[in-house]
Amino acid sequence: MKKSAKKVFSIILVICILSTGMGAFASSVQPASVNSVMWTHIDTMSAGLTIGTLGYATGTVSLELSNTTDTGTLYMYLQRYVSGSWTNVTSWSVSGTNFISESGGYYVTSGYSYRIHAIGYVFTNGTLVETATQDSTTVSY
């Protein structure tokens, strides 16, 4: 799949996930996306979070690699803000090539702020060549 088609697919996927039932969400946030950072092996990276009225948090992350021969591992952490710092609630991970994405859900506790924290690692021939992080915007529930 060409890179432009992958970008269009990732944008449509994120829009579909985030727009489904937006009226029913207590808080919702569009994904944060960084593509202006000077990366060598990464084209784009994004992270998003929505929390429904019943407290079901859905996180989405994606990582698009620049080189088709590279591989990547993407970690997604659902974090809660407690006493001045972010703590991990749960996590997911996925590995792949070209375009890597992951989504996951978890029921959260009300009265806190939450975010998705993503870390992406890129490997060339098994050697780590780049690391990137991306945070979604914060959602209060």
N, C-alpha and C positions, 0 to 999 in steps of 0.2 A: 504494500500500500504506500502511495507517495506521501511525503511529509505533509503537504497541504491538505490532503484528504484526511490524514490523521488529526490534524489540528481542527478541521471542521467537525469531525466525529467527536473529538474530546469536548469541544465547545457545546455541541448539541447534547451530548450525554450529560454534562454538568447542568445545562439549562433545564433539561427534562427532569433530572433528579430534584433540582431546587424549585422548579415551578409546580410540581405535582402537589396540589393541595396547599398552596402557599397561604390561602385564607385561613386555614386551620392551624397554622403555626403560631405559637406564642411569641417566638422570636425566630427570625431567619436571617441568614447571612449569605451573600454571594461569595463565591470562592475568591480568595486572594490569589493573584497570579503574578509571578515575577518572570519576565522574559527580557528585561533590560540589563540584567546583571551580566557581567562579562565572564561567561562560562565558556569552556573549551569543548566539553563533551556533552553539554545539555542544551537543548533548544528552549524548552519551557518546563516549568514546574508549577503546580497549583495545589491548593488545599482549600476545602470548603466544609462548612458545618451548618446543619439545621437541627432544630429541636422542636418537636411537635408538642401540642398542648398536654399530652399525657406523659411527657418527659422522655420520649424516644429520640435519642440523638443519632443522626446519620452523618457520618464523615465520608468525604471523598478526597482522594489525592491522585495526582497523575504526574508522570515524568516522561518527557520525550527526549530521547537520546539523539545526538547529532550524527553519530557514526553507526551504520548498520552492523558493524562487526563488534561493537561494544555490548556489554551486558550490564544490567543494573539491578540493584536491590532497593526497594522502597519500603520504609517503615512509617507507619501512621500511628500516632499516639493521641488518644482522647485525653485531654488534660483539664483539671479543675483548679481554679484559683482559690487558694486557702492560705490565710495568714501571710499575705504578701508574696507568695511564690506559687508557681505552677507545679502541680503534682500529677503524675500519670495515673489514670483511672483504668484504662485498658489499652491494648495495642493490637495491630495487625501488621503483616508484612507480605510482600510479594516480590518475586524476581522475574526478570524477562529481558527481552531485547526490544529495540525500537521505541515502542510506546507502552509504558507500564502504568496501570491504574489499579486502584483498590478502593473498595467502599466497605463500610462496616457500620453496624448499629449497636446501640447500648442504651438501656434505661438509666437516666441520670437523676440525681437528687435535686430537688428545688432549693432555691436560695443561694445558688452559686453562679459564677461565670465559668464558661467552658470555651475551649478552642481545640482545633486540630493542629498538632505539631508534626510536620513531615520531615524525614531525613532521607535523602537519596544518595546512594553510592554508585559510582560508575567504574567499571572494570574494563581494561583492555588486556586481552590474553591472560586473564586471571590476576592482573595487577591493579590495585586501586589507583585510579588516576584523577578522580574528582569526587568531592563531597559537597552537597548543597542542603540547605534547610529552608523550610517555608512554613509559615503559620497562617492559619485562617484568621479572619477577624473574630473578635470575641462575641459570644452569645450568652446573655444572662437568662437564667431560667428560674 
